Amino acid sequence: MKNVFFTTVVALFISSVSYAGCMKSEIKQLDTKLNDSNISKEKKAEVSKLRDIVAKNEHSDSELAFQSYEKALRILGEI
């Protein structure tokens, strides 16, 4: 019984740690595309603001983070 409980706790811990930073690659992707893009300063500022929203909300409000990520990609012309 103790082994099952211990195994469950360890599995939950490992899964929560591996889930952290789930949008790290998306944030890096936005940074790269923003630096490489030839869009106006206003649009770059908007994408930068959306990138900050993604970074701030990736754990607390993942739906808002993902919507902001998609909107930034649309501005960059990626989708």
C-alpha positions as CSV (number, residue, x, y, z in Angstrom):
1,M,0.0,0.0,0.0
2,K,2.8,2.4,0.9
3,N,4.6,1.6,-2.4
4,V,1.5,2.4,-4.4
5,F,1.0,5.7,-2.6
6,F,4.7,6.6,-3.0
7,T,4.7,5.7,-6.7
8,T,1.6,7.8,-7.3
9,V,3.1,10.8,-5.5
10,V,6.4,10.5,-7.4
11,A,4.5,10.1,-10.8
12,L,2.4,13.2,-10.1
13,F,5.4,15.2,-9.2
14,I,7.3,14.2,-12.3
15,S,4.3,14.9,-14.5
16,S,3.9,18.4,-13.0
17,V,7.5,19.2,-13.4
18,S,7.6,18.1,-17.0
19,Y,4.4,20.1,-17.8
20,A,6.0,23.3,-16.5
21,G,7.2,25.6,-19.2
22,C,4.8,24.1,-21.7
23,M,5.0,27.2,-24.0
24,K,8.7,27.8,-23.7
25,S,9.3,26.7,-27.3
26,E,6.4,28.8,-28.6
27,I,7.8,31.9,-26.8
28,K,11.2,31.2,-28.3
29,Q,9.6,30.8,-31.7
30,L,7.8,34.2,-31.3
31,D,11.1,35.8,-30.3
32,T,12.9,34.4,-33.4
33,K,10.1,35.3,-35.8
34,L,9.8,38.8,-34.4
35,N,13.6,39.4,-34.8
36,D,13.5,38.0,-38.4
37,S,10.4,39.7,-39.6
38,N,10.1,42.8,-41.7
39,I,6.8,44.2,-40.3
40,S,6.2,47.7,-39.1
41,K,7.3,49.0,-35.6
42,E,3.7,49.1,-34.5
43,K,3.0,45.5,-35.4
44,K,6.3,44.5,-33.8
45,A,5.2,46.3,-30.6
46,E,1.9,44.5,-30.7
47,V,3.5,41.1,-31.2
48,S,5.9,41.8,-28.4
49,K,3.0,42.7,-26.1
50,L,1.2,39.4,-27.1
51,R,4.5,37.5,-26.4
52,D,4.6,39.0,-22.9
53,I,0.9,37.9,-22.4
54,V,1.9,34.4,-23.4
55,A,4.8,34.3,-21.0
56,K,2.8,35.7,-18.1
57,N,-0.2,33.4,-18.5
58,E,1.3,30.2,-19.8
59,H,0.5,28.5,-16.4
60,S,-2.3,30.6,-14.9
61,D,-4.5,31.0,-18.0
62,S,-3.3,28.7,-20.7
63,E,-6.3,29.5,-23.0
64,L,-5.5,33.2,-23.0
65,A,-1.8,32.4,-23.6
66,F,-2.6,30.2,-26.6
67,Q,-5.0,32.7,-28.1
68,S,-2.4,35.4,-27.7
69,Y,0.2,33.1,-29.3
70,E,-2.1,32.5,-32.3
71,K,-2.9,36.2,-32.7
72,A,0.9,37.0,-32.7
73,L,1.5,34.4,-35.4
74,R,-1.3,35.9,-37.5
75,I,0.3,39.3,-37.2
76,L,3.6,37.8,-38.2
77,G,1.9,36.2,-41.2
78,E,2.6,32.6,-40.1
79,I,-1.0,31.4,-40.0
